[in-house]
C-alpha cells in the first residue's frame, strides 16, 4: 500500500501541454506598382491569426509618411497613400503595414513615383467640322513630378502638325479641331506625352458624331424615315424580344415596301404574311409594339444547314406611314457638322474591293468604311428563337465583307449599304462578328425578291440622283473615306483570283475551322484569297498560294446574324 499512497500524495500523472500560440500573419494589396506624383493608391491589409486587427502604416519607415516620400493614413485595414508632389530621390518608396498584435509581422509594397500627366476634359463628343460651323475642343494637360511641364500632343497616334487629318488635328496648345469626315473608328484618344519622361502620358477620349445621340433608335413621327429601329412585332419569346433596322424603301408593281432582312421582318422564316412591322423595334420600346407602319409580305428562304441566296425580306408599307421619298437618316449633306437626311440614289452599284461605303443603322448610326473582300462564301449562324441559346447555320455565296470593328453591330441588320461617293445602293447588311461585317450584294437581294406571281417584276430602290454621303467623304468628294485612294485590282488580276478562290474553296471549306473564303487585297493593286478561320481553332496549314494567288488568313469569331435582342424588363441591348 505504501507505493500507492505515495502516488496519490504526488497527484499522479502530468499536466496537459498548453495549446500552441497562433501565428499572426499580415498581407497587403496592391503589391508593387507605379504611381504619378500627386496621385493616390488605396491599400488593403488582411490580418490572420489574431482578433486584433489593428495595423500601423509606414512610408520608408515613417509612420504616416511625410511630404518628401508621400503620406498615408497611419492606421486601419484600409489606407490611402498620396504620392509627393515632386519625385523623390530615389523614386521608389516602401509602404509597410505592421500588425499591432505582433510588431514583428509586416508586409511591404514598393511604389515607384513617376511624372504624372492628366488631361482635362477627360472626354469630348463633337460634330464634324464644316464651312458653316467650327467644331473644336480645348484640352489642357497638368504635369506633376517635374519642373518641366511641357507635353507633346497627338491624336490617334498622329503628332501635332501631322499632314494626316483623318482624325482631326491638334495644336501645340491642345486645341483639337474635328475632321471633315467620319473616320474609322469614331472613338479615339487625344494624348499628351510628357517631355520630361516620354514613358508617361495622359489620355482623353474623343467621340465624333454626325447626328444627335440615338437618333436611329428613337420613335419617329410618321411618315418615318429609314435606317431606323424596327422589326416584326411578333419577334419575341417568353424571355426576350428582338429587332433590327428598317433599311430602305423599294417599289414593285405599284406598291411600296420596306426592305430589310428575313431574320428582322420574317422572324427567320416563322412569320406569316400580314404580321405587323413596328417602329421603333421592340428592343427600343420595352418589348412593346411600336407604331404599325408596314405588314410583312415576302422573304427569301433561309435554308437551315444549306445554302441561301440572301437574307432579305419585304414588308408592304401602310399608306402614309413611311416617307415616300425613301429618305434615310444622315445620308445627306452636312449642316454645321450634322448629317442631314436624304434618299439614296435610285441606281445601284456593283460592290468592288476598295469601294468607300456608308450605312445608317439602328445601333451604330452612320458609319463609313471600305469593302475589304468580295465573292465571299461564308457560314452564318442564326438564333433558333429570339434570345435563344441554340442556333442554325446557313451558307451564302458571293457576299461582301467590310473589315472594320466599328462599321456595324448587333441591331444594324437590315441597313442599306451605299457607295459613300454616290449614295448608290451596294449591299444589304445582315451579319458579322466584332471585326467584320457581312452583306448581300444589292442586285442579288432585289432579284431574289421578285414578285412570286411574275419573276420578271423585281423591286427597285426608291431614291433620287447620285450624291456624296458628306459625313463620310467630306467636302472633297473625289477621295474616299479618310482620304485613302480607291485603287482596285485590275480586271485580269481579279478574275484570276476569283477563279483560284473557286477552285480552292471546296477543300478549304471542308475544314470545321474555316468559316469563309473570299477575295480581298493585300496591297492596292494585288488581290489575295482571304481565308476566314474561327478564333481558337487550328486548321491544317493553309497553302501560301492557290494557283499562283497568295492567301491571307483572318482569325474571326463565328459570324452571326446581327439582330438586337433585349431581355424582358431590361434596358435595350445591342
C-alpha positions as CSV (number, residue, x, y, z in Angstrom):
1,X,0.0,0.0,0.0
2,X,2.9,2.4,0.5
3,X,3.7,2.9,-3.2
4,X,0.1,3.6,-4.0
5,X,-0.3,6.2,-1.2
6,X,2.9,7.9,-2.4
7,X,1.5,8.2,-5.9
8,X,-1.8,9.7,-4.6
9,X,0.1,12.2,-2.5
10,X,2.1,13.3,-5.5
11,X,-1.0,13.9,-7.5
12,X,-0.3,11.2,-10.1
13,X,0.3,11.7,-13.9
14,X,1.3,15.1,-15.5
15,X,-0.4,18.4,-16.5
16,X,-1.5,18.7,-20.2
17,X,0.6,20.9,-22.5
18,X,-0.7,24.5,-23.3
19,X,-2.2,24.9,-26.8
20,X,0.2,26.2,-29.4
21,X,0.2,30.0,-29.8
22,X,-1.5,31.2,-33.1
23,X,0.9,32.6,-35.7
24,X,0.0,36.1,-36.7
25,X,0.3,37.0,-40.4
26,X,-0.4,40.1,-42.5
27,X,-0.6,40.8,-46.2
28,X,-1.4,44.0,-48.2
29,X,-2.6,44.7,-51.7
30,X,-1.8,46.0,-54.2
31,X,1.8,44.9,-54.5
32,X,4.5,46.8,-56.4
33,X,3.2,49.5,-58.9
34,X,3.9,52.9,-60.4
35,X,2.0,56.0,-59.2
36,X,2.2,59.5,-60.6
37,X,3.4,62.4,-58.5
38,X,0.4,63.7,-56.5
39,X,-1.5,60.5,-57.3
40,X,-3.1,58.1,-54.8
41,X,-3.2,54.4,-54.2
42,X,-5.7,52.6,-51.9
43,X,-4.2,49.8,-49.8
44,X,-6.0,47.0,-48.1
45,X,-4.5,44.9,-45.2
46,X,-5.5,41.4,-44.2
47,X,-4.5,40.2,-40.7
48,X,-4.8,36.5,-39.8
49,X,-4.2,34.5,-36.6
50,X,-5.5,37.2,-34.1
51,X,-8.6,39.0,-33.2
52,X,-6.6,42.2,-33.0
53,X,-7.0,43.7,-36.5
54,X,-5.0,46.8,-35.8
55,X,-2.5,47.9,-38.4
56,X,0.2,50.6,-38.4
57,X,1.2,52.0,-41.8
58,X,4.6,53.5,-42.7
59,X,6.3,55.0,-45.7
60,X,10.1,54.5,-45.8
61,X,9.9,53.6,-42.1
62,X,8.0,56.8,-41.1
63,X,4.6,56.2,-39.6
64,X,2.1,58.1,-41.7
65,X,4.9,59.1,-44.1
66,X,5.8,62.7,-44.9
67,X,5.7,65.3,-47.7
68,X,9.0,64.0,-49.2
69,X,8.1,60.4,-49.7
70,X,4.3,60.6,-49.6
71,X,1.7,60.3,-46.9
72,X,-0.5,57.5,-45.8
73,X,-3.3,57.1,-43.3
74,X,-1.4,55.8,-40.2
75,X,-3.9,53.1,-39.0
76,X,-6.8,51.0,-40.2
77,X,-7.2,48.0,-42.5
78,X,-7.9,50.4,-45.4
79,X,-5.4,53.2,-46.0
80,X,-4.9,55.8,-48.7
81,X,-1.4,56.7,-49.9
82,X,-0.8,60.1,-51.5
83,X,2.4,60.5,-53.6
84,X,4.6,63.5,-53.1
85,X,4.3,66.5,-55.4
86,X,7.9,66.0,-56.6
87,X,9.6,62.8,-57.5
88,X,11.9,61.8,-54.5
89,X,15.4,60.5,-54.9
90,X,15.4,57.6,-55.2
91,X,12.0,57.4,-56.9
92,X,11.0,54.1,-55.3
93,X,9.4,54.2,-51.8
94,X,8.3,51.4,-49.5
95,X,4.9,51.2,-47.9
96,X,4.8,48.9,-44.9
97,X,1.8,47.5,-42.9
98,X,2.7,46.3,-39.3
99,X,0.4,44.2,-37.2
100,X,-0.4,45.8,-33.8
101,X,-0.8,42.3,-32.3
102,X,2.7,41.3,-33.2
103,X,5.0,44.1,-34.4
104,X,7.4,41.5,-35.9
105,X,4.7,40.7,-38.5
106,X,4.6,43.0,-41.5
107,X,4.2,43.2,-45.3
108,X,5.5,45.7,-47.8
109,X,4.8,47.1,-51.3
110,X,7.2,49.2,-53.4
111,X,5.8,52.2,-55.2
112,X,7.8,54.0,-57.9
113,X,6.8,57.7,-58.2
114,X,6.7,58.9,-61.8
115,X,5.9,62.0,-63.7
116,X,2.1,62.4,-63.9
117,X,0.1,63.7,-66.8
118,X,-3.6,64.4,-66.6
119,X,-5.8,65.8,-69.4
120,X,-8.9,68.0,-68.9
121,X,-11.6,67.4,-70.0
122,X,-11.2,63.6,-70.0
123,X,-13.7,63.1,-72.9
124,X,-15.3,65.2,-75.6
125,X,-18.1,64.5,-78.1
126,X,-18.0,66.7,-81.3
127,X,-19.8,67.0,-84.6
128,X,-17.8,67.2,-87.8
129,X,-16.0,70.4,-89.0
130,X,-17.6,72.1,-92.0
131,X,-17.7,75.5,-93.7
132,X,-20.7,76.7,-91.6
133,X,-19.6,75.8,-88.1
134,X,-16.3,75.2,-86.3
135,X,-16.0,72.0,-84.1
136,X,-13.3,72.3,-81.6
137,X,-12.4,71.3,-78.0
138,X,-9.7,72.9,-75.9
139,X,-7.7,70.3,-73.9
140,X,-5.2,71.2,-71.2
141,X,-2.5,69.0,-69.6
142,X,-1.4,69.1,-66.0
143,X,2.1,67.7,-65.4
144,X,3.2,66.7,-61.9
145,X,6.5,65.5,-60.5
146,X,8.8,67.6,-62.7
147,X,9.6,71.3,-63.2
148,X,9.4,70.5,-67.0
149,X,5.6,70.7,-67.6
150,X,5.8,70.7,-71.4
151,X,3.9,68.0,-73.4
152,X,3.7,66.7,-77.0
153,X,0.1,66.5,-78.2
154,X,-1.1,63.8,-80.6
155,X,-4.4,62.5,-82.0
156,X,-4.8,58.7,-82.5
157,X,-1.1,58.4,-82.7
158,X,-0.6,61.3,-85.1
159,X,1.5,64.1,-83.7
160,X,0.5,67.8,-83.7
161,X,1.3,69.2,-87.2
162,X,0.9,65.9,-89.0
163,X,-0.4,66.3,-92.6
164,X,-2.8,63.4,-92.0
165,X,-6.0,65.0,-90.7
166,X,-8.2,61.8,-90.8
167,X,-8.9,62.0,-87.1
168,X,-8.8,65.8,-86.8
169,X,-5.9,68.0,-85.8
170,X,-4.5,69.3,-82.5
171,X,-2.3,72.3,-81.9
172,X,0.8,72.7,-79.7
173,X,-1.5,74.3,-77.1
174,X,-4.0,71.4,-77.1
175,X,-6.8,72.9,-79.3
176,X,-8.4,70.0,-81.1
177,X,-10.3,70.5,-84.4
178,X,-12.6,67.8,-85.7
179,X,-12.1,66.3,-89.2
180,X,-14.4,67.0,-92.1
181,X,-15.4,63.3,-92.5
182,X,-16.1,60.5,-90.1
183,X,-13.0,58.3,-89.5
184,X,-13.0,54.6,-88.6
185,X,-13.1,54.2,-85.6
186,X,-15.3,57.1,-84.4
187,X,-13.7,56.9,-80.9
188,X,-10.1,57.5,-80.3
189,X,-7.6,59.2,-77.9
190,X,-6.0,62.6,-77.7
191,X,-2.7,62.1,-75.9
192,X,-0.4,64.5,-74.1
193,X,3.1,62.9,-73.7
194,X,5.5,64.3,-71.1
195,X,8.7,65.8,-72.5
196,X,10.3,65.2,-69.1
197,X,9.6,61.5,-69.2
198,X,8.4,60.1,-72.6
199,X,7.1,57.0,-71.0
200,X,4.4,59.0,-69.2
201,X,1.3,60.4,-70.9
202,X,-2.3,61.4,-70.2
203,X,-5.3,60.4,-72.4
204,X,-8.7,61.8,-73.2
205,X,-11.3,60.2,-75.3
206,X,-12.8,61.9,-78.4
207,X,-16.1,60.7,-79.9
208,X,-17.2,62.0,-83.3
209,X,-20.8,62.1,-84.2
210,X,-22.7,63.2,-87.4
211,X,-26.1,63.5,-85.6
212,X,-27.9,63.5,-82.3
213,X,-27.5,60.7,-79.8
214,X,-29.5,57.6,-80.5
215,X,-31.5,59.2,-83.4
216,X,-31.6,55.8,-85.2
217,X,-33.2,54.2,-82.2
218,X,-35.8,56.8,-81.4
219,X,-39.5,56.6,-82.0
220,X,-40.4,58.8,-85.1
221,X,-43.4,60.8,-86.1
222,X,-45.0,59.5,-89.3
223,X,-44.1,59.3,-92.0
224,X,-41.0,57.7,-90.7
225,X,-37.5,57.8,-92.2
226,X,-35.5,54.7,-92.8
227,X,-32.2,53.5,-91.3
228,X,-34.2,53.3,-88.1
229,X,-35.1,50.8,-85.4
230,X,-37.9,48.4,-86.3
231,X,-39.0,44.9,-86.9
232,X,-41.7,42.3,-86.7
233,X,-43.8,42.9,-83.5
234,X,-44.1,39.1,-83.0
235,X,-40.3,38.6,-82.9
236,X,-40.2,37.8,-79.2
237,X,-40.1,34.8,-76.8
238,X,-41.0,34.3,-73.2
239,X,-37.7,35.8,-72.1
240,X,-36.7,38.3,-74.9
241,X,-37.7,40.5,-77.8
242,X,-35.7,41.2,-81.0
243,X,-35.4,43.8,-83.7
244,X,-33.2,45.3,-86.3
245,X,-33.0,48.1,-88.9
246,X,-35.6,49.1,-91.4
247,X,-33.2,49.6,-94.3
248,X,-34.7,51.2,-97.4
249,X,-37.8,51.8,-99.4
250,X,-38.5,49.9,-102.6
251,X,-41.3,49.8,-105.1
252,X,-42.7,46.8,-107.0
253,X,-45.9,46.6,-109.1
254,X,-47.1,49.9,-107.9
255,X,-46.7,49.2,-104.2
256,X,-44.1,50.4,-101.7
257,X,-42.3,48.1,-99.4
258,X,-39.7,48.3,-96.6
259,X,-36.6,46.4,-97.4
260,X,-34.8,44.6,-94.5
261,X,-33.6,41.1,-93.5
262,X,-35.6,37.9,-93.3
263,X,-34.4,37.5,-89.7
264,X,-35.7,41.0,-88.9
265,X,-39.1,41.1,-90.8
266,X,-39.9,37.4,-91.2
267,X,-38.6,36.1,-87.9
268,X,-36.1,33.9,-89.7
269,X,-38.9,32.2,-91.7
270,X,-41.5,31.8,-89.0
271,X,-43.7,34.8,-89.9
272,X,-47.0,34.7,-91.8
273,X,-48.0,37.3,-94.4
274,X,-49.6,40.3,-92.8
275,X,-47.7,40.3,-89.5
276,X,-47.2,43.8,-88.3
277,X,-43.9,45.7,-88.6
278,X,-43.5,48.4,-86.0
279,X,-41.2,51.4,-85.4
280,X,-39.3,51.6,-83.1
281,X,-38.4,48.0,-82.8
282,X,-39.4,46.0,-79.7
283,X,-35.9,46.3,-78.2
284,X,-36.2,50.1,-78.1
285,X,-39.8,50.1,-76.8
286,X,-39.6,48.0,-73.7
287,X,-40.7,44.9,-75.7
288,X,-43.9,46.6,-76.6
289,X,-45.3,47.2,-80.1
290,X,-44.3,50.5,-81.8
291,X,-46.2,52.4,-84.4
292,X,-47.5,49.9,-87.0
293,X,-46.0,51.1,-90.3
294,X,-46.0,48.0,-92.6
295,X,-47.0,44.4,-92.9
296,X,-44.7,41.5,-93.6
297,X,-45.3,40.2,-97.1
298,X,-42.3,38.2,-98.6
299,X,-38.9,36.8,-97.6
300,X,-36.1,34.8,-99.2
301,X,-36.0,31.4,-97.6
302,X,-33.2,30.7,-95.1
303,X,-32.1,27.1,-95.8
304,X,-31.2,25.6,-92.5
305,X,-27.9,23.7,-92.9
306,X,-27.9,24.5,-96.6
307,X,-27.2,27.4,-99.0
308,X,-29.4,30.5,-99.3
309,X,-29.4,33.3,-101.9
310,X,-29.8,36.2,-99.5
311,X,-31.1,37.2,-96.0
312,X,-33.8,39.6,-97.3
313,X,-37.5,40.4,-96.9
314,X,-40.2,42.9,-97.7
315,X,-43.0,44.5,-95.7
316,X,-45.7,46.4,-97.5
317,X,-46.0,49.9,-96.3
318,X,-49.2,51.1,-94.7
319,X,-50.4,54.2,-96.6
320,X,-48.8,57.4,-95.2
321,X,-46.6,55.7,-92.6
322,X,-43.2,55.9,-94.4
323,X,-41.6,58.8,-96.0
324,X,-42.4,58.4,-99.8
325,X,-39.0,59.8,-100.9
326,X,-37.2,56.9,-99.2
327,X,-35.1,59.2,-97.1
328,X,-32.6,57.6,-94.8
329,X,-31.2,59.1,-91.6
330,X,-27.9,61.1,-92.0
331,X,-27.3,60.1,-95.7
332,X,-27.3,63.6,-97.0
333,X,-25.2,66.8,-96.8
334,X,-23.6,68.3,-93.7
335,X,-25.0,71.3,-91.9
336,X,-23.0,72.6,-89.0
337,X,-21.3,69.2,-88.8
338,X,-24.6,67.3,-88.6
339,X,-25.5,64.9,-91.4
340,X,-28.9,65.6,-92.9
341,X,-31.4,63.0,-94.1
342,X,-31.6,62.1,-97.8
343,X,-32.8,59.3,-100.0
344,X,-30.2,57.0,-101.6
345,X,-29.6,57.1,-105.3
346,X,-32.2,55.3,-107.4
347,X,-29.5,53.5,-109.4
348,X,-27.5,50.6,-107.8
349,X,-23.8,49.9,-107.9
350,X,-21.8,46.7,-108.1
351,X,-19.6,46.1,-105.0
352,X,-15.9,46.1,-105.7
353,X,-12.8,45.8,-103.4
354,X,-11.8,49.1,-102.0
355,X,-15.1,50.9,-102.7
356,X,-15.8,53.5,-99.9
357,X,-19.2,52.7,-98.3
358,X,-21.6,54.1,-95.8
359,X,-24.6,52.8,-93.8
360,X,-27.1,54.2,-91.4
361,X,-28.4,51.6,-88.9
362,X,-30.2,51.3,-85.6
363,X,-27.3,50.6,-83.3
364,X,-24.2,52.4,-84.6
365,X,-25.9,55.1,-86.7
366,X,-24.0,56.4,-89.7
367,X,-20.6,54.8,-90.2
368,X,-18.1,54.7,-93.0
369,X,-15.5,52.2,-94.2
370,X,-14.4,50.4,-97.4
371,X,-15.2,47.0,-98.9
372,X,-12.4,44.6,-98.0
373,X,-13.5,41.4,-99.8
374,X,-16.0,40.2,-102.4
375,X,-17.0,36.8,-103.8
376,X,-17.1,35.6,-100.2
377,X,-18.5,32.1,-99.4
378,X,-19.4,32.2,-95.7
379,X,-21.2,30.4,-92.9
380,X,-23.6,32.4,-90.8
381,X,-25.3,31.4,-87.5
382,X,-28.9,32.3,-86.6
383,X,-30.7,32.1,-83.3
384,X,-33.4,29.4,-83.5
385,X,-35.7,31.6,-81.4
386,X,-35.4,35.2,-80.3
387,X,-32.9,35.4,-77.4
388,X,-32.5,31.6,-77.5
389,X,-29.4,29.6,-76.8
390,X,-29.5,27.3,-79.9
391,X,-28.5,28.3,-83.5
392,X,-28.8,27.0,-87.0
393,X,-26.3,27.7,-89.8
394,X,-26.8,29.0,-93.4
395,X,-24.2,29.1,-96.2
396,X,-24.0,32.1,-98.6
397,X,-22.0,32.6,-101.8
398,X,-20.8,35.8,-103.4
399,X,-21.1,38.0,-100.3
400,X,-19.1,41.1,-99.4
401,X,-17.0,41.7,-96.3
402,X,-16.2,45.0,-94.7
403,X,-13.1,44.8,-92.4
404,X,-13.9,47.1,-89.5
405,X,-14.5,46.8,-85.8
406,X,-16.9,49.8,-85.8
407,X,-18.8,49.7,-89.0
408,X,-21.8,47.7,-87.6
409,X,-23.0,45.9,-84.5
410,X,-26.0,43.8,-83.4
411,X,-29.2,45.6,-84.3
412,X,-27.8,47.0,-87.6
413,X,-29.2,44.1,-89.6
414,X,-31.2,45.3,-92.5
415,X,-29.2,48.5,-93.0
416,X,-28.7,49.6,-96.6
417,X,-25.0,49.9,-97.5
418,X,-24.3,52.6,-100.2
419,X,-21.3,53.8,-102.1
420,X,-20.2,56.8,-100.0
421,X,-19.3,58.8,-103.0
422,X,-22.5,58.4,-104.9
423,X,-25.1,57.1,-102.4
424,X,-25.9,54.3,-104.8
425,X,-27.1,51.1,-103.0
426,X,-24.4,48.4,-102.9
427,X,-25.5,45.8,-100.4
428,X,-27.8,44.8,-97.5
429,X,-26.1,44.3,-94.1
430,X,-27.1,41.2,-92.2
431,X,-24.3,39.6,-90.2
432,X,-20.8,39.8,-88.8
433,X,-18.5,39.5,-85.8
434,X,-16.6,42.2,-83.8
435,X,-14.2,42.8,-86.7
436,X,-16.2,42.2,-89.9
437,X,-19.5,43.0,-91.5
438,X,-21.1,40.6,-93.9
439,X,-23.6,41.8,-96.5
440,X,-25.6,40.6,-99.6
441,X,-24.9,42.4,-102.9
442,X,-28.0,44.6,-103.5
443,X,-28.7,43.3,-107.0
444,X,-28.9,39.7,-105.6
445,X,-31.3,40.9,-103.0
446,X,-33.6,42.6,-105.5
447,X,-33.6,39.7,-107.9
448,X,-34.4,37.3,-105.0
449,X,-37.4,39.4,-104.0
450,X,-39.2,39.2,-107.4
451,X,-42.9,39.1,-107.5
452,X,-43.9,35.4,-106.7
453,X,-46.5,35.6,-109.4
454,X,-44.2,37.1,-112.0
455,X,-40.4,36.7,-111.6
456,X,-39.8,39.4,-114.2
457,X,-41.2,42.0,-111.8
458,X,-38.4,42.9,-109.3
459,X,-38.3,45.6,-106.7
460,X,-36.4,48.9,-107.4
461,X,-35.0,51.3,-104.9
462,X,-36.9,54.4,-104.2
463,X,-34.4,57.2,-104.4
464,X,-33.1,60.2,-106.4
465,X,-29.9,61.5,-108.1
466,X,-26.5,60.4,-107.1
467,X,-24.8,62.4,-104.3
468,X,-22.0,62.0,-101.8
469,X,-22.6,60.9,-98.2
470,X,-20.8,64.0,-97.0
471,X,-20.2,62.8,-93.4
472,X,-18.1,60.1,-95.0
473,X,-16.4,61.9,-97.9
474,X,-16.0,65.4,-96.5
475,X,-16.0,68.3,-99.0
476,X,-13.5,66.6,-101.3
477,X,-15.8,64.1,-103.0
478,X,-13.2,62.7,-105.3
479,X,-11.4,61.0,-102.5
480,X,-12.6,58.0,-100.4
481,X,-13.2,57.6,-96.7
482,X,-10.4,59.1,-94.6
483,X,-8.6,60.3,-97.8
484,X,-7.4,56.9,-98.8
485,X,-7.0,56.3,-102.5
486,X,-9.6,53.9,-104.0
487,X,-7.3,51.6,-106.1
488,X,-9.0,48.4,-107.1
489,X,-7.1,45.4,-108.6
490,X,-7.1,45.1,-112.4
491,X,-9.9,43.2,-114.0
492,X,-7.5,40.5,-115.1
493,X,-5.9,40.1,-111.7
494,X,-9.3,40.0,-110.0
495,X,-10.6,37.4,-112.4
496,X,-7.6,35.2,-111.8
497,X,-8.0,35.5,-108.0
498,X,-11.8,34.7,-108.2
499,X,-11.1,31.6,-110.3
500,X,-8.4,30.4,-107.9
501,X,-10.7,31.0,-104.9
502,X,-13.5,29.0,-106.6
503,X,-11.1,26.1,-107.2
504,X,-9.6,26.1,-103.7
505,X,-12.6,26.8,-101.5
506,X,-14.2,23.3,-101.7
507,X,-11.2,21.8,-99.9
508,X,-10.8,24.7,-97.5
509,X,-14.5,24.8,-96.5
510,X,-14.5,21.1,-95.6
511,X,-12.4,22.0,-92.6
512,X,-14.5,22.9,-89.5
513,X,-12.2,25.7,-88.6
514,X,-12.8,27.6,-91.9
515,X,-15.8,29.9,-91.8
516,X,-15.4,31.6,-95.2
517,X,-13.3,32.2,-98.2
518,X,-13.3,35.3,-100.4
519,X,-11.2,37.7,-102.5
520,X,-9.6,40.7,-101.0
521,X,-6.4,42.7,-101.5
522,X,-3.0,42.8,-99.8
523,X,-1.8,46.0,-101.5
524,X,-4.0,48.4,-103.6
525,X,-3.4,46.5,-106.8
526,X,-2.8,42.9,-105.7
527,X,-5.8,40.6,-105.0
528,X,-5.4,37.8,-102.4
529,X,-7.6,34.9,-101.3
530,X,-8.8,35.6,-97.8
531,X,-9.5,32.6,-95.6
532,X,-11.6,33.3,-92.5
533,X,-10.6,31.0,-89.7
534,X,-12.5,30.6,-86.4
535,X,-10.6,32.0,-83.5
536,X,-9.1,29.3,-81.2
537,X,-9.2,26.6,-83.8
538,X,-6.2,25.3,-85.6
539,X,-6.9,24.1,-89.2
540,X,-4.3,22.2,-91.3
541,X,-1.8,24.6,-92.8
542,X,-3.4,27.0,-95.3
543,X,-1.4,27.0,-98.5
544,X,0.6,30.1,-99.1
545,X,-0.7,30.3,-102.7
546,X,-3.6,28.8,-104.7
547,X,-2.9,28.7,-108.4
548,X,-0.4,31.4,-108.0
549,X,-2.6,33.7,-106.0
550,X,-1.4,34.5,-102.5
551,X,-3.6,33.6,-99.5
552,X,-4.2,35.6,-96.3
553,X,-5.7,34.1,-93.1
554,X,-8.0,36.3,-91.0
555,X,-9.0,35.0,-87.5
556,X,-12.6,35.8,-86.7
557,X,-15.4,34.8,-84.3
558,X,-18.3,32.8,-85.8
559,X,-20.4,35.1,-88.0
560,X,-23.8,35.7,-86.5
561,X,-26.9,37.4,-87.9
562,X,-26.9,41.0,-86.5
563,X,-30.3,41.3,-84.8
564,X,-30.6,43.1,-81.5
565,X,-32.1,41.2,-78.5
566,X,-33.4,42.5,-75.2
567,X,-34.3,40.5,-72.1
568,X,-37.8,41.4,-70.8
569,X,-37.6,44.0,-68.1
570,X,-34.1,45.1,-69.1
571,X,-32.7,48.1,-70.9
572,X,-32.3,47.7,-74.7
573,X,-29.2,45.7,-75.6
574,X,-27.1,45.8,-78.8
